[in-house]
Amino acid sequence: MKMKKRTFTPELKAKTVLEVLREEKTLSEIASAYNIHPNMLRNWKKEFLEKASSVFEDAKQRQGMRQKELEIEAEHAQMLKTIGQLTLERDWLKKSIEIFGPDYEKKFSKRPF
């Protein structure tokens, strides 16, 4: 019988990790209370502690990152526009070759004199 994968909300993860950090109960007691494997709680605690400093990041740093994201999005939009234009030009050239044939340059390069 296959077990269904459980998902946990960020709120539950934060709540359990804070309980672990308070050290009022052992990790095993908290894990059994929430029916979570102790290794999973250890992983959550590790991740929580690694990312805790991001809460106090400087506002300028966050704004700078947002600015970079906007620049990348603008560059991406410009590239898509260029790709679309080049695709239209290529399609037009293909149709021109179909209409005039592969030797269309010879037809128009003849001089009357």
C-alpha positions as CSV (number, residue, x, y, z in Angstrom):
1,M,0.0,0.0,0.0
2,K,1.5,3.3,-1.1
3,M,1.4,6.2,1.4
4,K,0.3,9.6,0.3
5,K,3.0,12.3,0.5
6,R,2.1,14.8,3.1
7,T,2.6,18.5,2.7
8,F,3.1,20.9,5.5
9,T,2.2,24.6,5.6
10,P,4.9,27.2,6.2
11,E,3.0,28.2,9.3
12,L,3.2,24.7,10.8
13,K,6.9,24.4,9.9
14,A,7.7,27.7,11.6
15,K,5.6,26.8,14.7
16,T,7.3,23.5,15.2
17,V,10.8,24.9,14.6
18,L,10.2,27.6,17.1
19,E,9.1,25.0,19.6
20,V,12.3,23.1,18.9
21,L,14.4,26.3,19.4
22,R,12.7,27.1,22.7
23,E,13.9,23.7,24.0
24,E,11.0,23.3,26.4
25,K,10.5,19.8,24.9
26,T,12.9,17.4,23.2
27,L,12.9,17.2,19.4
28,S,11.5,13.7,19.6
29,E,8.6,14.8,21.8
30,I,7.7,17.6,19.4
31,A,8.0,15.3,16.4
32,S,5.7,12.7,18.0
33,A,3.2,15.4,19.0
34,Y,2.9,16.6,15.4
35,N,3.4,13.1,13.9
36,I,6.5,14.3,12.0
37,H,9.7,12.4,11.6
38,P,12.5,13.9,13.8
39,N,14.9,14.1,10.8
40,M,12.4,16.3,9.0
41,L,12.3,18.6,12.0
42,R,16.1,18.8,12.0
43,N,16.1,19.7,8.3
44,W,13.5,22.4,8.9
45,K,15.5,23.8,11.8
46,K,18.7,23.9,9.7
47,E,16.9,25.6,6.9
48,F,15.3,28.1,9.2
49,L,18.6,29.0,10.8
50,E,20.3,29.4,7.5
51,K,17.7,31.7,6.1
52,A,17.0,33.7,9.3
53,S,19.3,36.5,8.3
54,S,17.3,37.2,5.2
55,V,14.5,38.6,7.4
56,F,16.8,41.5,8.4
57,E,18.2,42.2,4.9
58,D,18.7,45.9,4.0
59,A,15.8,47.5,2.1
60,K,18.2,48.9,-0.4
61,Q,19.6,45.4,-1.1
62,R,16.0,44.2,-1.7
63,Q,15.3,47.2,-4.0
64,G,18.5,46.6,-5.9
65,M,17.5,43.0,-6.5
66,R,14.1,44.0,-7.6
67,Q,15.7,46.5,-10.0
68,K,17.9,43.8,-11.5
69,E,14.8,41.6,-11.9
70,L,13.0,44.4,-13.8
71,E,16.0,44.9,-16.1
72,I,16.2,41.2,-16.9
73,E,12.4,41.1,-17.7
74,A,12.8,44.2,-20.0
75,E,15.8,42.5,-21.7
76,H,13.8,39.3,-22.1
77,A,10.8,41.3,-23.6
78,Q,13.2,43.0,-26.1
79,M,14.7,39.7,-27.1
80,L,11.2,38.2,-27.7
81,K,10.3,41.3,-29.8
82,T,13.5,40.9,-31.9
83,I,12.9,37.2,-32.4
84,G,9.3,37.9,-33.6
85,Q,10.6,40.5,-36.0
86,L,13.3,38.2,-37.4
87,T,10.7,35.4,-37.8
88,L,8.4,37.7,-39.8
89,E,11.3,38.7,-42.0
90,R,12.4,35.1,-42.6
91,D,8.8,34.1,-43.5
92,W,8.5,37.0,-45.9
93,L,11.8,36.0,-47.6
94,K,10.6,32.4,-47.9
95,K,7.4,33.5,-49.5
96,S,9.3,35.8,-51.9
97,I,11.5,32.9,-53.0
98,E,8.3,30.7,-53.6
99,I,6.7,33.5,-55.7
100,F,9.7,34.5,-57.8
101,G,11.6,31.2,-57.8
102,P,15.2,30.5,-56.7
103,D,16.6,32.4,-59.7
104,Y,14.6,35.6,-59.1
105,E,17.8,37.7,-59.0
106,K,18.6,36.8,-62.6
107,K,15.1,37.9,-63.7
108,F,15.6,41.4,-62.2
109,S,19.3,41.9,-62.8
110,K,19.0,41.8,-66.6
111,R,19.7,45.2,-68.1
112,P,17.8,46.3,-71.1
113,F,20.9,47.8,-72.9
